[in-house]
């Protein structure tokens, strides 16, 4: 292990990654340190407020629309900033981590936007953090290529940035620190590191090529957290002499508390706001997390039965479209996570029809675009949105005034149809353990059973198990879900896994049992995972 080094007041504790000096320049470190010092105290205060709010909810206080911000919702005069270059048409967005191969595949996908993900589909090993920044910069400099171990060459097909999907970077959420970058022995927020390094190195590169520095903001729980991001944007633009309002941000509405503050979140970011996204998987996880001890009213059925047609999910998405279009912001739909299997046409046909139906519902509801996880899904989603939008870049004119904001509808969890089955429990166990194993090896996007699983779907899997145990939920066959029974099912599912040299399944099982079966409920599984996830030798190997 390398000894820590200190550069420009930042202690770097990780082994050196090849080419990291191109990213960790003295000027870039000064920039990141300035952002950290200006915001560290407020970030900690906001994280504490999250815990206080969760305690209130667990004690019976249902969220509702805020009375103190009613004047913002009732004022019809304000709008967000005009649409920025490259964000006018977002009908299909592809998501994926910023490793070299995925970067090239995303840029060649034919989508309108690429969500370059440094969050839920990316394990934040030091090698991944640095290489992700290098890959993005190399892509903007038109110097990126990749050769697979099998000898296959990958190159970006477009000749200019405007020929390619518009890049929108998703930094880590406020809860994740970057343990390898310290100021006064305090870790810098992972989101500050991701945002700061990308913005410092690439803002001017993007502007000079007809685009801008655009971001997706994850895990926001209220409008005060959006205000903190807005203040960071103002400071970052001032420090680099970039005109205010150049940054654009799309906020993922993926927490139940944020769903009650959608217009307020847009208002706080209004000079930098581009839209809101219906982050469906994290949203379901947030519902389970916040109401996990509140009894049968909040117990959901098998994960695969919680669809976007459930009443509480319909209320969430329709109110999101209304909030966005009232304020001139884009509404972006949820993820199609299916991974095509080119060896099984029957499976593909069924899955593609589900994808088509999902995207058709979103387009007809007024969404301006939607997400897919795989390039093969781009044509399907594109065809659906083309059919609704035609030559229009979006449908902002559909203000959805027919939708009436309804705080009770957002919490109508009990109306969700479906059952809990032993197969659903087993699926959650398998997905949870297999995903955590992949994450611990540095891969945060794992194809499991023809679905692209990321941290959000793993969170649903483990949190459902925890809630079902503590609620003594009953399966469709009358079996009470107990800790002992789940442990028995874990034994069986674990013994059926295909092991391989160097796997992390033993660690993954231990961590899964901690976050799914323990007495206490960790707020995010990635927090204890990050505390243990990679040995230094593995980080060096990844580099």
C-alpha positions in Angstrom: 0.0 0.0 0.0 1.3 3.5 -0.9 1.8 6.0 1.9 -0.7 8.9 1.8 0.5 12.0 0.0 -0.8 15.5 0.4 -1.3 17.8 -2.6 -2.7 21.3 -2.3 -4.2 20.5 1.1 -5.9 17.2 0.0 -4.6 13.9 1.3 -4.7 11.1 -1.3 -4.8 7.7 0.5 -5.2 5.3 -2.5 -2.5 3.6 -4.5 -1.7 5.6 -7.6 -3.7 4.9 -10.7 -2.1 5.2 -14.1 -2.6 8.7 -15.6 -4.2 10.1 -12.4 -1.9 13.1 -12.6 -3.8 14.2 -15.6 -6.9 14.5 -13.5 -5.5 15.4 -10.1 -3.7 18.5 -11.2 -2.9 21.2 -8.5 -5.6 23.5 -10.0 -8.2 20.8 -10.1 -7.5 19.9 -6.5 -7.7 23.5 -5.4 -11.1 23.7 -7.1 -12.5 20.6 -5.5 -11.2 21.7 -2.1 -12.9 25.1 -2.5 -16.2 23.3 -3.2 -15.7 21.0 -0.2 -14.9 23.8 2.3 -17.9 25.8 1.2 -20.4 23.0 1.6 -19.2 20.3 4.0 -21.0 21.6 7.1 -24.3 22.1 5.3 -24.0 18.6 3.7 -23.6 17.1 7.1 -26.6 19.1 8.5 -28.8 17.9 5.6 -27.8 14.3 6.1 -28.8 14.6 9.8 -32.1 16.2 8.7 -32.7 13.1 6.5 -32.3 10.9 9.6 -34.7 13.1 11.6 -37.3 13.0 8.9 -37.1 9.2 8.6 -37.6 8.9 12.3 -40.7 11.1 12.1 -42.1 9.0 9.3 -41.4 5.8 11.1 -43.2 7.2 14.2 -46.3 7.8 12.1 -45.9 11.2 10.5 -46.9 10.8 6.8 -45.2 13.2 4.4 -47.4 15.9 2.8 -47.1 19.0 0.7 -45.3 21.7 2.6 -47.4 24.6 3.9 -44.3 26.9 4.1 -43.6 26.6 0.4 -47.2 26.8 -0.9 -46.5 30.2 -2.3 -44.0 28.7 -4.7 -46.4 26.1 -5.9 -49.2 28.6 -6.3 -47.2 31.2 -8.1 -47.7 30.4 -11.8 -45.3 33.1 -13.1 -41.9 31.4 -12.6 -40.3 29.0 -15.1 -37.0 27.2 -15.2 -34.2 28.4 -17.5 -34.6 28.0 -21.3 -33.5 24.6 -22.7 -29.8 24.3 -23.1 -28.0 23.2 -26.4 -28.3 19.5 -26.8 -31.1 19.0 -24.4 -34.0 20.1 -26.6 -34.8 16.5 -27.6 -34.3 13.8 -25.0 -36.8 11.2 -26.3 -34.4 8.3 -25.6 -31.6 8.3 -23.0 -29.2 5.4 -22.5 -27.7 4.9 -19.1 -24.5 3.2 -18.1 -21.2 3.4 -16.2 -18.2 5.3 -17.5 -15.8 2.5 -18.1 -14.1 2.7 -21.5 -16.1 0.1 -23.4 -19.5 1.3 -22.1 -18.6 4.9 -22.9 -18.0 4.0 -26.5 -21.1 1.8 -26.7 -23.3 4.5 -25.2 -21.9 7.2 -27.6 -22.6 4.9 -30.5 -26.0 3.8 -29.3 -28.1 6.3 -31.3 -29.8 7.6 -28.2 -30.3 11.4 -27.8 -28.7 11.5 -24.3 -26.2 9.4 -22.5 -26.4 9.4 -18.7 -22.8 8.9 -17.8 -23.2 7.2 -14.5 -20.7 7.6 -11.6 -23.4 6.5 -9.2 -25.6 3.4 -8.9 -24.2 1.5 -11.8 -20.5 2.2 -10.9 -18.6 0.8 -7.9 -16.6 3.8 -6.6 -13.2 2.1 -6.4 -10.4 4.6 -6.8 -9.5 3.1 -10.1 -13.1 3.5 -11.4 -13.3 7.1 -10.1 -10.1 8.2 -11.9 -10.6 6.1 -15.0 -14.1 7.4 -15.4 -12.9 10.9 -15.4 -10.2 10.0 -17.9 -12.6 8.2 -20.2 -15.0 11.2 -20.3 -12.2 13.6 -21.0 -10.7 11.3 -23.7 -14.2 11.0 -25.3 -14.6 14.8 -25.4 -11.1 15.1 -27.0 -12.1 12.4 -29.6 -9.2 10.2 -28.4 -11.1 7.2 -27.0 -10.9 3.6 -28.2 -10.8 0.2 -26.6 -9.7 -3.3 -27.6 -11.3 -6.2 -25.7 -9.3 -9.2 -24.4 -10.8 -11.1 -27.4 -9.3 -8.6 -29.8 -12.5 -6.7 -30.7 -11.9 -3.0 -31.4 -14.3 -0.3 -30.2 -14.3 3.3 -31.6 -16.7 6.2 -31.4 -18.4 6.6 -34.8 -19.4 10.3 -34.6 -16.9 12.9 -35.8 -18.1 15.8 -33.6 -19.8 16.1 -30.2 -23.0 17.3 -31.7 -23.2 14.0 -33.7 -23.3 12.0 -30.5 -25.7 11.6 -27.6 -25.5 14.6 -25.2 -23.5 13.7 -22.1 -25.2 14.1 -18.8 -23.1 13.0 -15.8 -24.5 11.6 -12.7 -22.2 12.1 -9.6 -22.6 10.2 -6.4 -25.3 11.0 -3.9 -24.7 13.1 -0.8 -24.5 10.1 1.5 -21.3 8.6 -0.1 -17.9 9.9 0.9 -14.7 9.6 -1.2 -12.5 7.9 1.4 -9.4 8.4 -0.7 -9.5 12.2 -0.7 -9.3 13.9 2.7 -9.3 17.6 3.8 -8.2 17.9 7.4 -8.8 14.2 7.8 -12.4 14.5 6.6 -13.4 12.7 3.4 -14.7 14.9 0.6 -18.2 14.0 -0.6 -18.1 11.6 -3.5 -20.6 13.8 -5.4 -18.2 16.9 -5.0 -15.3 14.8 -6.3 -17.2 13.5 -9.3 -18.9 16.8 -10.2 -15.8 19.0 -9.4 -13.2 17.0 -11.4 -15.5 16.7 -14.4 -16.6 20.3 -14.4 -13.1 21.6 -13.9 -11.6 19.7 -16.8 -14.5 19.6 -19.2 -16.8 22.6 -18.9 -14.9 24.7 -21.4 -14.3 21.7 -23.7 -18.1 21.1 -23.8 -19.0 24.8 -24.4 -16.5 25.1 -27.2 -18.1 22.1 -29.0 -21.7 23.4 -28.7 -22.7 21.6 -25.6 -22.5 22.3 -21.9 -21.8 20.8 -18.5 -25.0 18.9 -17.7 -25.7 16.7 -14.7 -28.2 14.3 -13.2 -28.6 14.8 -9.4 -29.4 11.6 -7.5 -30.9 10.7 -4.1 -32.2 14.3 -3.3 -34.7 14.1 -0.5 -36.0 17.7 -0.3 -35.7 21.2 -1.8 -33.0 22.2 0.7 -30.7 19.6 -0.8 -31.4 21.0 -4.3 -30.5 24.5 -2.9 -27.1 23.2 -1.8 -26.5 21.9 -5.3 -27.5 25.2 -6.8 -25.1 27.0 -4.6 -22.3 24.6 -5.7 -23.2 25.4 -9.3 -23.0 29.1 -8.7 -19.6 28.8 -6.9 -18.2 26.5 -9.5 -19.1 28.8 -12.4 -17.7 31.8 -10.5 -14.4 30.1 -9.7 -13.8 29.2 -13.4 -15.3 32.4 -14.9 -18.1 30.5 -16.7 -21.3 32.4 -17.2 -24.0 31.7 -14.6 -26.7 29.4 -15.9 -24.3 27.4 -18.1 -24.8 24.3 -16.0 -28.0 22.4 -16.4 -29.2 19.7 -13.9 -32.0 17.1 -14.1 -33.1 15.9 -10.7 -34.0 12.3 -10.1 -37.2 12.1 -8.1 -36.3 8.8 -6.5 -37.2 9.4 -2.9 -40.7 9.5 -1.4 -40.1 12.8 0.4 -38.9 14.5 -2.8 -42.1 13.6 -4.5 -43.9 16.1 -2.2 -41.5 18.9 -3.2 -41.1 18.5 -7.0 -41.9 22.1 -7.8 -39.9 23.4 -5.0 -36.9 21.5 -6.2 -37.3 23.0 -9.7 -37.6 26.4 -8.1 -34.4 26.1 -6.1 -32.5 25.1 -9.3 -34.5 27.2 -11.7 -31.6 29.0 -13.3 -29.9 25.6 -13.8 -32.8 23.2 -14.0 -33.4 21.0 -17.0 -36.0 18.6 -15.7 -37.0 15.8 -13.4 -36.7 12.1 -13.9 -38.9 9.3 -12.5 -36.3 7.2 -10.9 -38.6 4.3 -10.3 -36.4 1.7 -8.7 -34.9 4.0 -6.0 -38.3 5.4 -5.5 -39.8 2.0 -4.6 -36.8 1.4 -2.3 -37.4 4.8 -0.6 -41.0 3.9 0.1 -39.9 0.6 1.7 -37.1 2.2 3.6 -39.2 5.0 5.1 -42.3 2.9 5.9 -40.7 -0.4 6.7 -41.9 -0.5 10.3 -45.3 1.0 9.7 -47.2 -2.3 9.3 -49.3 -4.0 6.5 -50.4 -0.8 4.9 -47.0 -0.3 3.5 -46.0 -3.9 2.7 -45.5 -4.4 -1.1 -45.8 -7.6 -3.0 -43.0 -9.4 -5.0 -40.7 -6.9 -6.6 -41.6 -7.9 -10.2 -45.3 -7.2 -9.4 -44.7 -3.6 -8.4 -45.2 -2.0 -11.8 -45.7 1.5 -13.0 -49.5 0.9 -13.2 -49.7 0.5 -9.4 -51.9 3.5 -8.1 -49.1 5.1 -6.0 -46.7 4.9 -9.0 -49.3 6.3 -11.4 -49.8 9.2 -9.0 -46.1 9.8 -8.7 -45.4 9.9 -12.5 -48.5 11.9 -13.5 -47.7 14.5 -10.8 -44.1 14.6 -12.0 -45.1 15.4 -15.6 -47.5 18.1 -14.4 -44.8 19.7 -12.1 -42.3 19.7 -15.0 -44.4 21.1 -17.8 -46.0 23.8 -15.6 -42.4 25.2 -15.2 -41.0 24.5 -18.7 -38.9 21.6 -17.6 -38.5 18.2 -19.2 -40.1 15.1 -17.7 -38.0 12.0 -18.3 -39.4 8.5 -17.7 -38.0 5.5 -16.0 -35.6 2.7 -16.8 -36.2 -0.2 -19.2 -33.7 -2.6 -17.6 -34.2 -5.6 -19.9 -31.0 -7.0 -21.4 -31.7 -8.6 -24.8 -30.7 -12.3 -25.1 -29.9 -12.8 -28.8 -29.9 -16.6 -28.2 -33.6 -16.7 -27.0 -36.0 -15.1 -29.4 -39.1 -16.0 -27.4 -37.8 -14.3 -24.3 -36.8 -11.3 -26.3 -40.2 -11.0 -28.0 -42.1 -11.0 -24.6 -39.7 -8.6 -23.0 -39.7 -6.2 -26.0 -43.5 -6.0 -25.9 -43.3 -5.1 -22.2 -40.7 -2.4 -23.0 -42.9 -1.1 -25.8 -46.0 -1.0 -23.5 -44.0 0.8 -20.8 -42.6 3.4 -23.1 -46.0 3.9 -24.8 -47.6 4.6 -21.4 -44.9 7.2 -20.7 -45.1 8.9 -24.0 -48.9 9.1 -23.8 -48.7 10.4 -20.3 -46.7 13.4 -21.5 -43.1 12.4 -20.8 -40.6 14.0 -23.1 -38.3 11.0 -23.1 -37.3 7.8 -21.2 -34.4 5.6 -20.2 -33.0 2.3 -21.5 -30.2 0.2 -20.2 -29.1 -1.4 -23.5 -28.4 -0.2 -27.0 -30.7 -2.8 -28.5 -33.6 -1.1 -26.7 -32.9 2.3 -28.2 -34.8 1.6 -31.5 -37.9 0.4 -29.6 -38.1 3.4 -27.4 -37.3 5.7 -30.2 -40.1 4.3 -32.4 -42.6 4.8 -29.6 -41.6 8.4 -28.8 -41.4 9.2 -32.5 -44.9 8.1 -32.9 -46.1 10.5 -30.2 -43.8 13.4 -30.7 -43.3 13.3 -34.5 -41.0 16.2 -35.5 -41.5 18.0 -32.1 -38.5 17.7 -29.8 -40.6 17.4 -26.7 -44.2 17.8 -25.5 -43.7 20.6 -23.0 -47.0 22.1 -24.2 -48.9 19.3 -22.4 -49.2 20.9 -19.0 -51.3 18.1 -17.6 -53.6 20.5 -15.7 -56.0 17.5 -15.7 -53.8 16.1 -13.0 -54.6 17.3 -9.5 -51.8 17.1 -7.0 -52.8 14.6 -4.3 -50.6 13.8 -1.4 -52.8 10.9 -0.3 -52.5 9.3 -3.7 -48.7 9.3 -3.4 -49.0 7.2 -0.3 -51.7 4.7 -1.5 -49.3 1.8 -1.1 -52.0 -0.5 0.1 -53.8 -0.4 -3.2 -50.8 -2.1 -5.0 -52.1 -5.4 -6.4 -50.0 -8.6 -6.0 -48.8 -11.3 -3.6 -45.7 -12.3 -1.9 -44.3 -15.7 -3.0 -41.5 -18.0 -2.1 -40.2 -17.5 -5.6 -40.1 -13.7 -5.0 -38.2 -14.1 -1.8 -35.7 -16.4 -3.5 -35.3 -14.0 -6.4 -34.5 -11.2 -4.0 -31.9 -13.3 -2.3 -30.3 -14.3 -5.6 -30.3 -10.8 -7.0 -29.0 -9.3 -3.8 -26.1 -11.6 -3.3 -25.1 -11.7 -7.0 -25.3 -8.0 -7.3 -23.3 -7.3 -4.2 -20.6 -9.8 -5.3 -20.4 -8.0 -8.6 -20.2 -4.6 -6.8 -17.4 -5.9 -4.6 -15.3 -6.8 -7.6 -15.7 -3.3 -9.0 -18.7 -3.8 -11.4 -21.8 -1.8 -10.4 -23.9 -2.8 -13.4 -24.6 -6.5 -13.4 -26.7 -8.5 -15.9 -28.7 -11.0 -13.9 -31.5 -13.1 -15.4 -31.8 -10.8 -18.5 -32.1 -7.6 -16.4 -29.5 -4.9 -15.8 -29.3 -4.7 -12.0 -27.8 -1.7 -10.2 -27.6 -0.6 -6.6 -31.2 0.6 -6.7 -32.7 -2.8 -7.6 -30.4 -4.5 -5.1 -31.7 -2.1 -2.5 -35.3 -3.1 -3.3 -34.3 -6.8 -3.0 -32.7 -6.6 0.4 -35.1 -4.0 1.9 -38.1 -6.1 1.0 -36.6 -9.1 2.8 -36.0 -6.9 5.9 -39.5 -5.5 5.8 -41.2 -8.8 5.2 -39.3 -10.4 8.2 -40.1 -7.6 10.6 -43.7 -7.3 9.4 -44.2 -11.1 9.7 -45.6 -10.9 6.2 -47.3 -14.0 4.8 -46.8 -15.6 1.4 -49.6 -16.7 -1.0 -49.2 -20.2 0.4 -49.7 -19.1 4.0 -46.0 -19.2 5.1 -45.0 -16.6 7.6 -41.8 -15.0 6.6 -39.4 -15.4 9.5 -35.7 -14.7 10.0 -35.1 -18.5 10.3 -36.9 -19.3 7.1 -35.1 -16.6 5.2 -31.8 -17.9 6.5 -32.7 -21.4 5.2 -33.6 -20.0 1.8 -30.3 -18.0 1.8 -28.5 -21.3 2.4 -30.2 -22.9 -0.5 -29.8 -20.1 -3.0 -26.2 -19.6 -2.0 -25.4 -23.3 -2.5 -26.8 -23.0 -6.1 -24.5 -20.2 -7.2 -21.9 -20.8 -9.8 -18.6 -20.1 -8.1 -15.4 -19.0 -9.8 -11.8 -18.2 -8.9 -11.5 -14.8 -7.3 -15.2 -14.4 -6.6 -16.5 -12.4 -3.6 -19.6 -14.5 -2.9 -18.6 -15.2 0.7 -18.2 -11.5 1.4 -21.4 -10.8 -0.6 -23.4 -13.3 1.5 -22.1 -11.8 4.7 -23.0 -8.3 3.6 -26.4 -9.3 2.3 -27.3 -11.0 5.6 -26.2 -7.8 7.4 -28.4 -5.4 5.3 -31.3 -7.7 4.7 -31.6 -9.9 7.8 -30.0 -7.8 10.6 -31.8 -6.2 13.5 -30.8 -2.7 12.3 -31.5 -1.4 8.8 -28.5 0.3 7.1 -29.8 3.4 5.2 -27.9 2.3 2.0 -26.2 -1.0 1.4 -23.4 0.7 -0.5 -22.3 2.4 2.8 -21.2 -0.8 4.6 -20.1 -2.2 1.2 -17.9 0.8 0.6 -16.3 0.4 4.0 -15.0 -3.1 3.0 -15.5 -3.5 -0.7 -12.0 -3.7 -2.3 -8.6 -4.8 -1.1 -5.8 -2.5 -2.1 -4.3 -5.2 -4.3 -7.6 -5.5 -6.2 -7.7 -1.7 -6.7 -4.2 -1.9 -8.1 -5.2 -4.8 -10.4 -8.2 -2.8 -11.6 -5.9 0.1 -12.5 
